[in-house]
Amino acid sequence: MTALAVERQTTIGAFVFGGIVLALAAIILFGNFRLFSSTTRAAVVFQGSISGLAVGAPVTFRGVRIGSVQSTVLQFDSQTRTAYIPVTLLLQPDRIRVTGGKENGRTALNLSDLVAEGLRAELITQSFVTGQTEINLDFYPSTPATLHAGVTDLPEIPTRLSTVQRVQEELSQLPLRELVNNADETLQSLRHLSDRLDKELPPLIANLQVTAQESTRTVETATGAITDLQHRMNDTLTRATHTVETATDAVTDFQRRMNDTLTRATQLIATSDRQINGRGADLHSLLVASTQAARQASATLNDVRSLTSSRSETRANLDSALRDLAATAASLRGFAGDVERNPQLLLTGRRP
């Protein structure tokens, strides 16, 4: 064998060895192998179907993968006639961190405490197309922890029915036969009702059409009557408005005339008062002058009487003059009394 062939074989062997090393490294780094990390085993016991759950299926906690399914076993209890399916889980502690309680500087995973806090496992659907399922862990403190002593030696995580399983269980408890019978009876009733409607609907529709036409005519007649009534009411309101306006104008004119009459009467009364007051002053002056004249006449008569005798002609004339003066004075006093009682005599005079 030549040196070239030996070198070629060595190069090929180095490439093959390097490829194997790279393949192992890829499997270790990107695969699910945990060669240098410890795992924790736990068990979940199901009593129902675990269809779709296979070995290697993921175990998640709220969507975060923390392990996988290691094995599934069917265990049958002959005494109670009960079948159990314990599923062994491989949990990866390096993906789980529990605060508090450290052992040797590393975080410890105590499943008993987590179960006491409400940790439960449920079977959920991974894909509705393929039907594959997985196990999801979460805290449900309100769900009671049902453990199965003697079924498994591993720490057990209690199970909880998933939403799909609860729906399936409720559907399985439904009285499907009664529902089907009731549905059949309902369909028959609907069929009878449909046949009856097919027979009775055409006359009913015809009657409804006639009724609708009569109702339309009635509505049109009522609409016309209402329109005519509206026109009449509008005319009546217009006439009433015109009458009210006319009456308002008449009342306004009457008030204006009354105001003018009262104004004139007030002015006439004021003028009368002024005239009466002026005439009263003149009359008083006249009375004073008359009184003085009467006194002077009396004094003159006394003088004349003392100078003349009772039989003389002068005295007779004086007596006659005195009588005339007395009559004049009496008339003046009477007129003055009448004026005091009725001042309007100065304006109207004595009527015959």
C-alpha positions in Angstrom: 0.0 0.0 0.0 1.4 3.4 -1.0 1.7 6.4 1.3 -0.9 8.2 -0.8 -3.5 5.5 -0.2 -2.7 5.4 3.5 -3.1 9.2 3.7 -6.4 9.0 1.8 -7.7 6.3 4.2 -6.6 8.4 7.2 -8.4 11.5 5.8 -11.6 9.5 5.1 -11.4 8.0 8.6 -11.0 11.4 10.2 -14.0 12.8 8.2 -16.1 9.8 9.3 -15.1 10.2 12.9 -15.7 13.9 12.8 -19.2 13.3 11.4 -20.0 10.8 14.1 -18.9 13.2 16.8 -21.0 16.0 15.2 -24.0 13.8 15.0 -23.7 12.7 18.6 -23.2 16.3 19.7 -26.3 17.4 17.8 -28.3 14.6 19.3 -27.1 15.5 22.8 -27.6 19.3 22.4 -30.8 19.4 20.4 -32.5 16.1 21.4 -34.2 15.1 24.5 -31.3 13.2 26.0 -30.1 14.4 29.4 -26.9 12.5 29.9 -25.5 14.8 32.4 -28.6 15.8 34.3 -30.7 13.9 36.9 -34.4 13.1 36.4 -37.3 12.7 38.8 -39.8 10.0 38.3 -43.4 10.4 39.2 -46.7 8.6 38.4 -50.1 9.6 37.3 -52.9 7.1 37.6 -55.8 7.3 35.1 -59.0 5.2 35.3 -60.4 6.4 32.0 -59.2 6.2 28.5 -55.8 7.6 27.6 -56.2 7.2 23.9 -53.6 9.2 22.0 -51.0 9.2 24.8 -47.8 7.5 23.7 -44.4 6.9 25.3 -42.3 10.1 24.8 -45.4 12.3 24.9 -44.5 15.7 26.5 -45.4 16.6 30.0 -46.0 20.4 30.3 -46.8 22.9 33.0 -49.0 25.7 31.5 -47.4 25.1 28.1 -43.8 24.7 29.3 -42.3 21.3 28.7 -40.8 19.9 31.9 -40.6 16.2 31.1 -42.0 13.3 29.1 -43.9 10.0 29.4 -41.6 7.1 30.2 -44.1 4.2 30.2 -47.8 3.2 30.5 -49.1 0.1 32.1 -52.6 -1.4 32.5 -53.2 -2.7 36.0 -56.4 -4.6 36.8 -57.7 -5.2 40.3 -59.6 -8.5 40.4 -61.2 -7.8 43.7 -62.8 -4.5 42.9 -63.0 -5.2 39.1 -61.4 -1.9 38.5 -58.8 -1.0 35.8 -56.0 1.5 36.5 -53.5 2.9 34.1 -50.4 4.1 35.9 -48.3 6.4 33.7 -44.7 7.0 34.7 -43.4 10.5 34.1 -39.8 11.6 33.8 -39.5 15.1 35.1 -36.5 17.3 34.5 -35.5 19.2 37.6 -33.2 21.6 35.6 -36.3 23.0 34.0 -38.1 23.4 37.3 -37.1 25.9 40.0 -38.8 25.8 43.3 -38.1 28.8 45.6 -37.2 28.1 49.2 -35.9 24.8 50.6 -32.5 24.0 49.2 -30.5 20.9 49.7 -26.6 21.0 49.2 -26.9 24.4 47.4 -29.4 23.0 44.7 -33.1 23.5 44.5 -35.1 20.5 45.7 -38.3 19.3 44.0 -40.7 18.1 46.6 -43.8 16.6 44.9 -45.6 16.0 48.1 -45.6 19.7 49.0 -46.7 20.6 45.4 -49.5 18.1 45.5 -50.6 19.6 48.9 -50.7 23.0 47.3 -53.0 21.8 44.5 -50.8 20.3 41.8 -52.9 18.2 39.5 -52.4 16.4 36.2 -54.9 16.3 33.3 -54.9 14.7 29.8 -55.3 17.3 27.1 -55.4 17.0 23.3 -52.2 17.9 21.6 -53.7 17.9 18.1 -57.3 17.4 17.0 -56.1 16.2 13.6 -53.8 13.4 14.8 -55.6 12.8 18.1 -52.3 12.9 20.0 -52.6 13.8 23.7 -50.2 15.0 26.4 -50.1 15.5 30.2 -50.4 19.0 31.5 -49.7 20.0 35.1 -51.2 22.9 36.9 -52.5 24.0 40.3 -56.1 23.4 41.1 -56.6 23.7 44.9 -60.3 23.3 44.6 -60.0 19.8 43.0 -59.8 17.1 45.7 -56.6 14.9 45.6 -57.5 11.3 44.9 -54.6 9.0 45.4 -54.4 5.3 44.6 -52.4 3.5 47.3 -50.9 0.2 46.1 -51.1 0.9 42.4 -47.6 2.5 42.1 -44.6 2.9 44.3 -43.6 6.3 42.8 -44.8 9.7 44.1 -48.3 10.1 42.7 -49.7 13.3 41.2 -53.5 13.3 41.4 -55.5 13.6 38.2 -58.2 16.0 37.1 -60.6 15.7 34.3 -59.9 18.0 31.4 -62.5 20.2 29.8 -62.9 17.8 26.9 -63.2 14.8 29.3 -65.8 16.6 31.4 -67.8 17.4 28.3 -67.5 13.8 27.2 -68.6 12.6 30.6 -71.6 15.0 30.6 -72.5 13.9 27.1 -72.3 10.3 28.1 -74.8 11.0 30.9 -77.3 12.6 28.6 -80.5 10.6 27.9 -79.8 10.4 24.2 -82.5 7.9 23.5 -85.1 10.2 25.1 -83.7 13.1 23.3 -83.9 11.3 20.0 -87.5 10.2 20.8 -88.5 13.7 21.7 -86.8 15.0 18.6 -88.7 12.4 16.5 -92.0 13.4 18.1 -91.2 17.1 17.6 -90.4 16.4 13.9 -93.7 14.6 13.5 -95.6 17.4 15.2 -93.9 19.8 12.9 -94.8 17.7 9.9 -98.5 17.6 11.0 -98.3 21.3 11.6 -96.8 21.9 8.1 -99.6 19.8 6.5 -102.2 21.7 8.4 -100.7 25.0 7.4 -100.6 23.9 3.8 -104.3 23.4 3.9 -105.3 26.4 6.0 -102.8 29.0 5.0 -104.2 29.7 1.4 -107.7 30.7 2.6 -106.2 32.5 5.5 -103.8 34.4 3.2 -106.8 35.3 0.9 -108.8 36.6 3.9 -105.8 38.5 5.1 -105.4 40.1 1.6 -109.1 41.1 1.6 -108.8 42.4 5.1 -105.6 44.3 4.2 -107.4 45.9 1.2 -110.4 46.9 3.3 -108.0 48.2 6.0 -106.2 50.2 3.3 -109.5 51.7 2.1 -110.6 52.5 5.6 -107.2 54.1 6.3 -107.5 56.2 3.1 -111.1 57.2 4.0 -110.0 58.1 7.6 -107.0 60.0 6.2 -109.3 62.0 3.9 -111.7 62.7 6.7 -108.9 63.8 9.0 -107.4 66.0 6.3 -110.8 67.7 5.7 -111.3 68.1 9.4 -107.8 69.7 9.6 -108.8 72.2 6.9 -112.0 73.0 8.7 -110.2 73.4 12.0 -107.7 75.7 10.3 -110.5 77.8 8.8 -112.3 78.0 12.1 -109.1 78.9 13.9 -108.4 81.6 11.3 -111.9 83.1 11.7 -111.7 82.9 15.5 -108.3 84.6 15.3 -109.7 87.4 13.1 -112.7 87.8 15.5 -110.4 88.0 18.5 -108.3 90.6 16.7 -111.4 92.6 15.8 -112.7 92.4 19.4 -109.2 93.4 20.6 -109.2 96.4 18.3 -112.7 97.4 19.5 -111.7 97.1 23.1 -108.6 99.1 22.5 -110.6 101.9 20.7 -113.1 101.9 23.5 -110.4 102.2 26.1 -108.8 105.1 24.1 -112.2 106.9 23.9 -112.8 106.4 27.6 -109.4 107.7 28.4 -110.1 110.8 26.2 -113.5 111.3 27.9 -112.0 111.0 31.3 -109.2 113.4 30.4 -111.7 116.0 29.1 -114.0 115.5 32.1 -111.0 116.0 34.4 -110.0 119.2 32.5 -113.7 120.5 32.7 -113.9 119.9 36.4 -110.6 121.7 36.9 -111.8 124.6 34.8 -115.1 124.7 36.7 -113.3 124.7 40.0 -111.1 127.6 38.9 -114.2 129.6 37.6 -116.2 128.9 40.7 -113.2 130.0 42.9 -112.9 133.2 40.9 -116.7 133.9 41.0 -116.8 133.2 44.7 -114.1 135.9 45.3 -116.1 138.4 43.2 -119.4 137.6 45.0 -117.7 138.0 48.4 -116.4 141.4 47.4 -119.9 142.3 46.2 -121.5 141.2 49.5 -118.9 143.2 51.4 -119.6 146.3 49.3 -123.4 145.8 49.7 -123.1 145.6 53.4 -121.0 148.7 53.6 -123.5 150.6 51.4 -126.4 149.4 53.6 -124.6 150.7 56.7 -123.9 154.0 55.0 -127.6 154.2 53.9 -128.8 153.5 57.4 -126.5 156.3 58.8 -127.8 158.7 56.1 -131.4 157.8 56.9 -130.8 158.4 60.6 -129.4 161.7 59.8 -132.2 162.6 57.4 -134.8 161.3 59.8 -133.4 163.5 62.5 -133.5 166.5 60.1 -136.9 165.9 58.6 -140.3 165.4 60.2 -142.5 162.6 59.7 -145.0 164.4 57.6 -142.7 166.0 55.1 -142.4 165.0 51.5 -138.7 164.5 51.7 -139.2 162.0 54.4 -141.7 160.2 52.3 -139.2 160.0 49.5 -136.5 158.9 51.8 -138.8 156.2 53.2 -139.5 155.0 49.7 -135.7 155.0 48.9 -135.0 153.1 52.1 -137.6 150.5 51.3 -136.1 150.1 47.8 -132.6 149.8 49.3 -133.9 147.2 51.8 -135.5 145.2 49.1 -132.3 145.4 47.0 -130.2 144.2 50.0 -132.7 141.4 50.7 -132.5 140.3 47.1 -128.7 140.4 47.2 -128.6 138.4 50.4 -131.0 135.8 48.8 -128.9 135.6 45.6 -125.7 135.3 47.7 -127.3 132.4 49.7 -128.4 130.7 46.5 -124.9 131.1 45.0 -123.3 129.6 48.1 -125.6 126.6 48.0 -125.3 126.2 44.2 -122.2 127.9 42.7 -123.2 126.7 39.1 -125.9 129.5 39.1 -123.0 131.9 38.2 -122.5 129.9 35.0 -126.0 128.7 34.1 -128.2 131.4 35.8 -131.6 130.8 37.3 -134.0 128.9 35.1 -137.6 130.0 34.9 
